[in-house]
Amino acid sequence: MTDHSESRPFVAACVQMRGGRDPAANRESAVAAVREAARRGAAYVQTPETTSLIERDRAALFEKVGPQEHDATLAALREVARAEKIVLQIGSLAIREGEKIANRAFLIDAAGEIHVCYDKLHLYDVDLPNGESWRESATYSGGDCAVVAETPLASLGLTICYDIRFPALYRALAEAGATVMTAPACFTRQTGEAHWHILQRARAIETGSFMISAAQGGRHEDGRETFGHSLIVDPWGRILAEAEGDAPGIILAEIDLARVAEARSRIPTLSHARSFGVRRA
């Protein structure tokens, strides 16, 4: 576990996108935005879930994605991280693995190397009152391991979108040393309007951690609508930066890890938790 107690504050950025069905166009947008964020002073930049492609049609999705070693968006963004000397978190890419697809996040170091990957643990299968129906498990394979990534800036707890609804995951990441939680997302408009801000702030407060969550936003070519409102939240639950609605753009905020130590000392729930059983009466 890396000790960041004496670390200097750094600037983090979220890139908010409105991805479509053309991987090349999405790649161009992501590369330009990441470069702009770096030039505005960000040492850490995060893109949203499904950075390279938003496609609901399963057959079309499989036609457009391939194995990790052939992913053009991954290659392009690795080069940007190397050129700009930043830590870059690709919120996720669709990576072909046999008969299913991994929803995989990539943490890229300042040399452009893949530091670690994370496959989304929790899959979103639901029928919504507005008629939307989602069956991620029909296309995607879920991950089986949580990840804390040690970087020169902070210890990052990697999660993706629907993971935000599982607080035990974030507690486990905090107990494993994470001081900054990340939850890049492609949140539906309906569920985002109801819960996005509450969930982001709750996970920050519960663990005494920063939350950094870049999002997709707006009406996409495949017909879905996503909520946007990319957020950076401090360990006390205060929103430090928020994207303007669902419009593409960049937000930045200073991350001072001293705030993590302060919040965790004022409300030390991580050290006060007790094991217990449950009795039905």
VOGU-3710 file (C-alpha; in Angstrom, 3 decimals, decimal comma):
1> mtdhsesrpf> 0,000/0,000/0,000  1,426/3,366/-1,024  1,558/6,131/1,586  0,178/9,313/0,021  -0,169/11,194/3,323  2,449/13,742/2,258  1,339/13,907/-1,373  0,845/17,269/-3,033  -2,631/18,140/-4,302  -3,263/17,412/-7,959
11> vaacvqmrgg> -5,870/18,375/-10,536  -8,311/15,703/-11,706  -10,532/15,957/-14,766  -13,645/14,196/-16,019  -14,381/14,080/-19,737  -18,126/14,017/-20,403  -19,068/12,533/-23,780  -22,068/11,827/-25,971  -20,797/8,702/-27,670  -22,335/7,195/-30,755
21> rdpaanresa> -22,190/4,192/-33,051  -18,963/5,144/-34,855  -15,856/4,063/-32,885  -13,593/6,315/-34,965  -15,665/9,419/-34,219  -15,841/8,542/-30,512  -12,085/7,985/-30,464  -11,440/11,362/-32,064  -13,666/13,100/-29,503  -12,058/11,310/-26,552
31> vaavreaarr> -8,505/11,992/-27,697  -9,198/15,701/-28,213  -10,913/16,074/-24,841  -8,209/14,226/-22,906  -5,535/16,384/-24,506  -7,500/19,516/-23,626  -7,914/18,392/-20,004  -4,179/17,748/-19,721  -3,377/21,154/-21,179  -5,689/22,716/-18,609
41> gaayvqtpet> -3,525/21,256/-15,868  -5,022/17,836/-15,097  -2,567/15,201/-13,868  -5,342/12,574/-13,817  -8,034/12,362/-16,491  -11,018/10,007/-16,624  -13,276/9,213/-19,575  -16,780/7,687/-19,245  -18,003/4,129/-19,435  -18,187/2,827/-23,032
51> tslierdraa> -15,769/5,474/-24,271  -15,336/3,918/-27,712  -18,840/2,794/-28,644  -22,485/3,069/-27,618  -24,487/0,436/-29,456  -27,579/-1,378/-28,178  -27,868/-3,778/-31,115  -25,989/-6,923/-30,075  -25,040/-8,022/-33,581  -23,733/-4,578/-34,506
61> lfekvgpqeh> -21,829/-4,364/-31,235  -20,027/-7,643/-31,899  -19,171/-6,511/-35,430  -17,500/-3,345/-34,155  -15,446/-4,622/-31,218  -12,448/-6,908/-31,067  -9,828/-8,223/-28,667  -7,868/-5,880/-26,421  -4,666/-6,072/-28,470  -6,475/-4,726/-31,545
71> datlaalrev> -8,470/-1,932/-29,898  -7,682/1,330/-31,698  -9,134/3,552/-28,961  -6,961/1,923/-26,321  -3,873/2,414/-28,493  -4,709/6,057/-29,228  -5,404/6,965/-25,601  -2,251/5,203/-24,409  -0,315/7,468/-26,757  -2,093/10,564/-25,384
81> araekivlqi> -1,235/9,573/-21,795  2,408/9,106/-22,792  2,598/12,371/-24,734  0,873/14,430/-22,038  2,526/12,545/-19,119  -0,756/12,010/-17,283  -2,478/9,189/-15,438  -5,442/8,315/-17,646  -8,400/6,166/-16,676  -10,392/4,952/-19,659
91> gslairegek> -13,815/4,567/-18,052  -14,421/1,398/-20,042  -14,108/-0,159/-23,469  -16,065/-3,053/-24,939  -13,514/-5,850/-25,356  -14,399/-9,028/-27,255  -13,682/-12,227/-25,334  -15,130/-15,297/-27,014  -18,915/-15,292/-27,100  -19,248/-12,319/-24,745
101> ianraflida> -17,793/-8,869/-24,201  -15,913/-7,515/-21,195  -16,873/-4,029/-20,000  -13,280/-3,167/-19,101  -11,679/-0,110/-17,523  -8,018/0,653/-18,186  -5,678/2,666/-15,995  -2,833/4,031/-18,121  0,323/5,428/-16,532  2,289/8,486/-17,614
111> ageihvcydk> 4,532/6,316/-19,804  1,501/5,114/-21,753  1,625/1,621/-20,273  -1,426/-0,288/-19,039  -1,061/-0,259/-15,259  -4,141/-2,333/-14,486  -7,522/-3,353/-15,917  -10,862/-3,773/-14,169  -13,903/-5,630/-15,507  -17,254/-4,305/-14,278
121> lhlydvdlpn> -18,464/-6,545/-11,470  -22,194/-5,885/-11,434  -24,350/-6,256/-14,555  -27,494/-4,202/-15,097  -30,525/-6,379/-15,903  -33,772/-4,471/-15,433  -37,124/-3,430/-16,907  -37,868/0,244/-16,271  -41,353/1,814/-15,970  -40,781/3,940/-19,091
131> geswresaty> -40,438/0,793/-21,207  -36,644/0,641/-21,309  -35,240/-2,853/-20,827  -31,593/-3,700/-20,180  -29,974/-7,144/-20,137  -26,244/-6,573/-19,796  -25,701/-10,199/-18,806  -26,870/-11,315/-22,256  -23,901/-9,606/-23,874  -21,346/-8,872/-21,184
141> sggdcavvae> -19,349/-11,084/-18,844  -19,056/-9,743/-15,301  -15,736/-9,378/-13,533  -14,820/-11,317/-10,418  -12,253/-9,121/-8,649  -12,224/-5,606/-7,232  -9,160/-3,447/-7,951  -7,203/-0,840/-6,018  -4,642/0,810/-8,297  -1,571/2,387/-6,740
151> tplaslglti> -0,463/5,491/-8,637  1,952/8,319/-7,820  -1,073/10,551/-7,248  -3,426/8,422/-5,125  -4,699/4,917/-4,486  -7,649/4,536/-6,841  -10,605/2,219/-6,264  -11,866/1,261/-9,714  -15,583/0,708/-10,332  -17,988/1,238/-13,247
161> cydirfpaly> -21,542/2,647/-13,366  -23,984/0,123/-11,799  -21,298/-0,798/-9,239  -22,199/2,489/-7,483  -25,307/0,805/-6,046  -23,272/-1,746/-4,069  -21,815/0,032/-1,011  -19,993/-3,060/0,269  -17,715/-2,834/-2,773  -16,621/0,692/-1,851
171> ralaeagatv> -16,056/-0,197/1,769  -13,863/-3,108/0,683  -11,889/-0,808/-1,605  -11,428/1,751/1,183  -10,338/-0,949/3,620  -7,816/-2,063/0,988  -6,336/1,434/0,885  -8,262/3,349/-1,781  -8,519/7,086/-1,128  -10,142/8,048/-4,447
181> mtapacftrq> -13,085/6,062/-5,809  -13,901/6,151/-9,497  -17,233/5,306/-11,093  -17,285/6,280/-14,774  -20,775/5,726/-16,072  -23,360/5,544/-18,830  -26,273/6,120/-16,417  -29,786/6,176/-17,861  -31,554/9,512/-17,638  -34,437/8,085/-15,611
191> tgeahwhilq> -32,308/6,462/-12,917  -29,786/9,304/-12,992  -32,416/11,927/-12,256  -33,535/9,870/-9,257  -30,273/8,666/-7,757  -27,014/9,806/-9,419  -26,059/12,635/-7,070  -27,253/10,823/-3,947  -25,289/7,668/-4,710  -22,075/9,511/-5,570
201> raraietgsf> -22,192/11,620/-2,419  -23,180/8,667/-0,239  -20,256/6,518/-1,401  -17,888/9,437/-0,744  -19,282/10,047/2,746  -19,446/6,373/3,736  -15,792/5,761/2,896  -14,289/9,208/3,508  -13,012/9,197/-0,069  -13,087/11,358/-3,151
211> misaaqggrh> -15,492/10,211/-5,880  -14,566/10,940/-9,499  -17,157/9,899/-12,065  -17,104/10,859/-15,743  -20,377/10,202/-17,551  -22,020/9,867/-20,924  -24,792/12,407/-21,466  -27,643/13,149/-23,841  -29,577/11,320/-26,555  -27,375/8,813/-28,373
221> edgretfghs> -27,585/7,439/-31,899  -28,823/4,059/-30,657  -31,834/5,733/-29,001  -30,811/5,671/-25,360  -30,695/8,761/-23,154  -28,037/9,165/-20,503  -27,934/11,550/-17,583  -24,525/13,224/-17,794  -23,714/15,417/-14,751  -20,157/14,118/-14,373
231> livdpwgril> -19,112/14,707/-10,774  -16,102/15,174/-8,535  -17,093/14,882/-4,868  -14,887/15,355/-1,811  -14,761/13,011/1,235  -17,241/15,170/3,130  -19,787/14,751/0,341  -19,333/18,228/-1,143  -19,567/18,532/-4,929  -16,339/20,140/-6,132
241> aeaegdapgi> -17,181/20,088/-9,842  -20,191/19,100/-11,932  -20,688/18,996/-15,685  -23,366/21,220/-17,173  -26,272/18,830/-17,606  -25,768/16,282/-20,360  -23,568/18,411/-22,641  -20,119/17,116/-23,639  -17,338/18,917/-21,824  -14,586/18,804/-19,230
251> ilaeidlarv> -14,687/19,457/-15,485  -11,682/19,857/-13,208  -11,096/19,988/-9,463  -8,182/19,896/-7,064  -7,724/16,632/-5,167  -6,054/17,125/-1,779  -5,653/13,779/-0,010  -5,351/15,565/3,325  -9,137/15,848/3,128  -9,377/12,040/3,180
261> aearsriptl> -7,429/11,793/6,438  -9,482/14,632/7,910  -12,843/13,097/7,002  -11,864/9,625/8,180  -10,630/10,988/11,518  -13,818/12,990/12,116  -16,137/10,077/11,268  -14,030/6,909/11,666  -16,575/4,392/10,412  -13,909/2,329/8,665
271> sharsfgvrr> -12,310/1,491/12,014  -15,549/1,311/14,035  -17,328/-1,371/12,003  -18,174/-4,558/13,911  -18,985/-7,998/12,583  -22,499/-9,232/13,352  -25,041/-11,857/12,584  -28,695/-11,445/11,668  -31,470/-13,066/13,668  -35,022/-13,426/12,429
281> a> -37,580/-13,167/15,190
//
